[in-house]
Amino acid sequence: MFLQSFKASDWLLPTVLSTTAGAVDVIGFLALGGLFTAHITGNLVVLAAHYVTGGFSEIGPLLSVPVFVIVLGIIMVLFPNKATRRTRRTLLLIHASLLVGFLVLGAGFGPFTDPDSGIAVSVGMIGVAAMATQNALVRLELPGFPSTAVMTTNITQVTIDLALLARGKGDPTYLARARRGARLTFPSVAGFVAGCAAGGFLELHFGLGALVLPVVLAAIAIPLGELVKEDVG
């Protein structure tokens, strides 16, 4: 069992953040005309689909990439490139605050019949900013952790690690590294999938009010950040 004998502090926070990202991504996609708030490169696909079918929003996906880059750049400049509990707490608070804004404005002004309207795009960009903050948080303040928003690399890595472990042969150092990698990465992938499923179900019933789920998860992540060891990487 690859989670056995592994401290909860090593995987619980990234799992909660991954669940948050999965929920936010699906809710934004369904409620904002196909906008990906977490998987930013997916918006390039949406733009291509828009020109082929005319069935998706154009402005939101178009703005999401520069907004994501700008927010990420600001965080990189303002916060030191060193993992500290204080900075991690600050970024988690900013992350939760942006998601609260996403929820309040989205539920307050939605549902949006025109995802290209000014208010719909503005609300979507708050979601993008929240996910940019989460990406920066993991990159700067959680060294050694897997991505919590983009699962392609995670799925590739966990598949390779599990294949090595299933074979059971090879350098013990590589096997130990694969075992540790699987223990860290698998919960993030599972959390993201769970977040997608829960977010999709809730959005169909409550619209952007479904963002209550990621807001609650973001709030839970704040105290979990205090449990993270400084030497995970």
Disulfide bonds with the S-S distance in Angstrom:
none
